[in-house]
């Protein structure tokens, strides 16, 4: 997998952790969605719930990566 961006920013451990978290969260979401028999219509209807969950996941892991618990 190749990530493009500003090299100095990509070398930062926090940014690296945030990118890894977002990729793993996407894979996890896809797998769970598939297991639950998710369809495109369901995805569009539950869009706000998914956005809120994604925001909570990212906030949790970025605060953990920065040393806050």
Sine and cosine of phi, psi and omega as CSV:
sin_phi,cos_phi,sin_psi,cos_psi,sin_omega,cos_omega
0.00,0.00,0.73,-0.68,-0.03,-1.00
-0.90,-0.44,0.79,-0.61,0.01,-1.00
-0.95,-0.31,0.79,-0.62,0.02,-1.00
-0.98,-0.22,0.58,-0.81,0.04,-1.00
0.25,-0.97,-0.21,-0.98,0.02,-1.00
-0.95,0.30,0.84,-0.54,-0.11,-0.99
-0.85,0.52,-0.65,0.76,-0.01,-1.00
-0.89,0.46,-0.63,0.77,0.01,-1.00
-0.94,0.35,-0.62,0.78,-0.02,-1.00
-0.94,0.33,-0.36,0.93,0.04,-1.00
-0.99,0.16,-0.25,0.97,0.03,-1.00
-0.93,0.37,0.76,-0.65,-0.07,-1.00
-0.89,0.45,-0.57,0.82,0.00,-1.00
-0.93,0.37,-0.70,0.71,0.02,-1.00
-0.89,0.45,-0.66,0.75,0.04,-1.00
-0.86,0.52,-0.70,0.71,0.01,-1.00
-0.91,0.41,-0.65,0.76,0.01,-1.00
-0.90,0.44,-0.65,0.76,0.04,-1.00
-0.90,0.44,-0.71,0.71,0.01,-1.00
-0.87,0.49,-0.68,0.73,0.00,-1.00
-0.88,0.48,-0.71,0.70,-0.02,-1.00
-0.90,0.43,-0.63,0.77,0.03,-1.00
-0.91,0.41,-0.72,0.70,0.01,-1.00
-0.92,0.40,-0.60,0.80,0.04,-1.00
-0.90,0.44,-0.62,0.78,0.04,-1.00
-0.90,0.43,-0.67,0.74,0.03,-1.00
-0.91,0.41,-0.70,0.72,0.00,-1.00
-0.89,0.46,-0.70,0.72,0.03,-1.00
-0.86,0.50,-0.72,0.69,-0.01,-1.00
-0.87,0.49,-0.68,0.73,-0.02,-1.00
-0.91,0.42,-0.72,0.69,0.01,-1.00
-0.90,0.44,-0.65,0.76,0.02,-1.00
-0.87,0.49,-0.69,0.73,0.02,-1.00
-0.90,0.44,-0.68,0.73,-0.01,-1.00
-0.88,0.47,-0.56,0.83,-0.01,-1.00
-1.00,0.08,0.07,1.00,0.02,-1.00
0.96,0.29,0.53,0.85,-0.06,-1.00
-0.87,0.49,0.59,-0.81,0.06,-1.00
-0.79,-0.61,0.28,-0.96,-0.04,-1.00
-0.86,0.51,-0.65,0.76,0.01,-1.00
-0.88,0.48,-0.68,0.73,0.03,-1.00
-0.88,0.47,-0.63,0.77,-0.02,-1.00
-0.88,0.47,-0.69,0.73,0.00,-1.00
-0.94,0.35,-0.56,0.83,0.00,-1.00
-0.95,0.30,-0.49,0.87,-0.06,-1.00
-0.97,-0.26,0.37,0.93,-0.10,-1.00
-0.84,0.54,-0.71,0.70,-0.04,-1.00
-0.91,0.41,-0.64,0.76,0.05,-1.00
-0.88,0.48,-0.67,0.74,0.00,-1.00
-0.91,0.41,-0.66,0.75,0.02,-1.00
-0.88,0.47,-0.70,0.72,0.00,-1.00
-0.90,0.44,-0.66,0.75,0.02,-1.00
-0.91,0.43,-0.69,0.73,0.03,-1.00
-0.87,0.50,-0.68,0.73,0.00,-1.00
-0.89,0.46,-0.67,0.74,0.02,-1.00
-0.90,0.43,-0.66,0.75,0.01,-1.00
-0.89,0.46,-0.75,0.67,-0.02,-1.00
-0.89,0.45,-0.70,0.71,0.01,-1.00
-0.88,0.47,-0.66,0.75,0.00,-1.00
-0.89,0.46,-0.76,0.65,-0.09,-1.00
-0.97,0.26,-0.52,0.85,0.06,-1.00
-0.95,0.32,-0.59,0.81,0.07,-1.00
-0.94,0.35,-0.57,0.82,0.06,-1.00
-0.92,0.39,-0.65,0.76,0.00,-1.00
-0.91,0.42,-0.49,0.87,0.00,-1.00
-1.00,0.06,-0.03,1.00,0.05,-1.00
0.99,-0.14,0.00,1.00,0.05,-1.00
-1.00,0.02,0.62,-0.79,0.03,-1.00
-0.74,-0.67,0.00,0.00,0.00,0.00
